[in-house]
């Protein structure tokens, strides 16, 4: 019986409290308008995306790139994730180009793990490197000549 009380308590206590938080019971799930109303000025939040460029990140990156209240200042790719550095950076540049933000810099970090030899299976990495058969527009800009750490430092110092 005890295991059923906690969910009931959460519903009884949190549901009324959350009902006053926004337009629905779950305000974080409320769709964001595609364009800001002209009478309300949005403060743009600058962000840096650090990613392994796996398939789950592609949609998240595109979502952030279309938000009017977010300014993607740079993308850093970890070379030890699902994508290798070169293809991961090219795919990130393609996503930026697709979203109309081709000028954001992209760089890559380490290509080897720090403390072990754990790595994603090579077949997974090749699949992600090839965008699982998808294609993106070319980005006229090359990857940054800076390492991911250098790019992070330069972007953060300018903030």
CORZIRA-V846042 format. One record per residue. N is the residue number from 1. RES is the residue in one letter. PHI is phi as a letter, one per 20 degrees, with the letter a starting at -180 (NA if undefined). Layout:
N,RES,PHI  N,RES,PHI
This chain:
1,X,NA  2,X,f  3,X,f  4,X,e  5,X,f  6,X,f  7,X,f  8,X,f  9,X,f  10,X,f  11,X,f  12,X,f  13,X,e  14,X,e  15,X,g  16,X,f  17,X,f  18,X,f  19,X,f  20,X,e  21,X,e  22,X,r  23,X,f  24,X,b  25,X,f  26,X,c  27,X,f  28,X,f  29,X,e  30,X,f  31,X,g  32,X,e  33,X,f  34,X,f  35,X,c  36,X,f  37,X,f  38,X,f  39,X,e  40,X,d  41,X,e  42,X,e  43,X,e  44,X,e  45,X,e  46,X,f  47,X,c  48,X,d  49,X,e  50,X,d  51,X,b  52,X,e  53,X,l  54,X,f  55,X,g  56,X,f  57,X,f  58,X,g  59,X,f  60,X,f  61,X,f  62,X,f  63,X,f  64,X,f  65,X,f  66,X,e  67,X,f  68,X,f  69,X,e  70,X,c  71,X,c  72,X,f  73,X,e  74,X,a  75,X,c  76,X,d  77,X,d  78,X,e  79,X,f  80,X,d  81,X,e  82,X,f  83,X,e  84,X,f  85,X,g  86,X,g  87,X,f  88,X,f  89,X,f  90,X,f  91,X,f  92,X,f  93,X,f  94,X,f  95,X,f  96,X,f  97,X,f  98,X,g  99,X,e  100,X,m  101,X,c  102,X,f  103,X,e  104,X,f  105,X,f  106,X,c  107,X,b  108,X,c  109,X,e  110,X,f  111,X,d  112,X,c  113,X,f  114,X,f  115,X,c  116,X,b  117,X,d  118,X,f  119,X,b  120,X,f  121,X,g  122,X,g  123,X,f  124,X,f  125,X,f  126,X,f  127,X,f  128,X,f  129,X,g  130,X,e  131,X,l  132,X,l  133,X,n  134,X,e  135,X,c  136,X,c  137,X,f  138,X,f  139,X,d  140,X,f  141,X,e  142,X,e  143,X,f  144,X,f  145,X,e  146,X,e  147,X,f  148,X,g  149,X,f  150,X,f  151,X,f  152,X,g  153,X,f  154,X,f  155,X,f  156,X,f  157,X,f  158,X,f  159,X,f
